[in-house]
C-alpha cells in the first residue's frame, strides 16, 4: 500500500521520527505502522462509543440539561 502525504504531514512525520530515534532509539520506519495502528485504534474506539451512545439514547438514557449544567459548573467553577 502506498500512502500519499502532504508536505506538512511529511515534515511532521520526519520531526517525530527524529525525536523517536533520539529519545527512544527507534527507527523512523517503525513510526508509519504505529501511526496507522493508532488511527485505527482511535477510529474503532470512536465508532464503539457512538454505537454505545445511540443505544443509550434508544433506551431513553439521557442526562437532563440542568444536570449537565450542574456537572459543568461543578467541574469548571466561575
C-alpha positions as CSV (number, residue, x, y, z in Angstrom):
1,X,0.0,0.0,0.0
2,X,1.3,3.4,-0.8
3,X,0.3,6.5,1.3
4,X,0.4,10.0,-0.1
5,X,1.3,12.6,2.4
6,X,1.0,16.3,2.2
7,X,4.2,18.3,2.6
8,X,3.1,19.3,6.1
9,X,2.4,15.7,7.1
10,X,5.7,14.6,5.7
11,X,7.5,17.3,7.7
12,X,5.7,16.4,10.9
13,X,6.4,12.7,10.4
14,X,10.1,13.5,9.9
15,X,10.3,15.6,13.0
16,X,8.5,12.8,15.0
17,X,10.9,10.2,13.6
18,X,13.9,12.3,14.6
19,X,12.6,12.7,18.1
20,X,11.7,9.0,18.4
21,X,15.1,8.0,17.1
22,X,16.9,10.2,19.6
23,X,14.6,9.7,22.6
24,X,13.7,6.1,22.2
25,X,16.3,4.5,19.9
26,X,13.6,3.6,17.4
27,X,13.9,3.5,13.6
28,X,11.9,6.0,11.7
29,X,10.3,3.2,9.6
30,X,8.6,1.9,12.7
31,X,6.5,5.1,13.0
32,X,4.4,4.6,9.9
33,X,2.8,1.3,11.1
34,X,2.5,2.7,14.6
35,X,0.7,5.8,13.3
36,X,-1.7,3.7,11.3
37,X,-2.4,1.4,14.3
38,X,-3.1,4.5,16.5
39,X,-5.5,5.9,13.8
40,X,-7.3,2.5,13.5
41,X,-7.5,2.1,17.3
42,X,-8.9,5.6,17.7
43,X,-11.5,5.1,14.9
44,X,-12.6,1.8,16.3
45,X,-12.9,3.2,19.8
46,X,-14.9,6.2,18.4
47,X,-17.3,4.1,16.5
48,X,-17.9,1.9,19.6
49,X,-18.6,5.0,21.7
50,X,-21.0,6.3,19.0
51,X,-22.8,2.9,19.0
52,X,-22.9,3.0,22.8
53,X,-24.4,6.5,22.8
54,X,-27.0,5.6,20.2
55,X,-28.0,2.5,22.2
56,X,-28.4,4.6,25.4
57,X,-30.5,7.2,23.5
58,X,-32.7,4.5,22.1
59,X,-33.3,3.2,25.7
60,X,-34.1,6.8,26.7
61,X,-31.0,7.1,28.9
62,X,-30.4,10.9,28.7
63,X,-28.8,13.4,31.0
64,X,-31.1,16.3,31.7
65,X,-30.0,19.7,30.6
66,X,-29.9,21.1,34.1
67,X,-27.8,18.1,35.3
68,X,-25.3,18.8,32.5
69,X,-25.2,22.4,33.5
70,X,-24.6,21.4,37.2
71,X,-21.8,19.0,36.2
72,X,-20.1,21.7,34.2
73,X,-20.4,24.3,36.9
74,X,-19.0,21.8,39.5
75,X,-16.1,20.9,37.2
76,X,-15.4,24.5,36.0
77,X,-16.4,26.9,38.7
78,X,-16.6,30.6,37.7
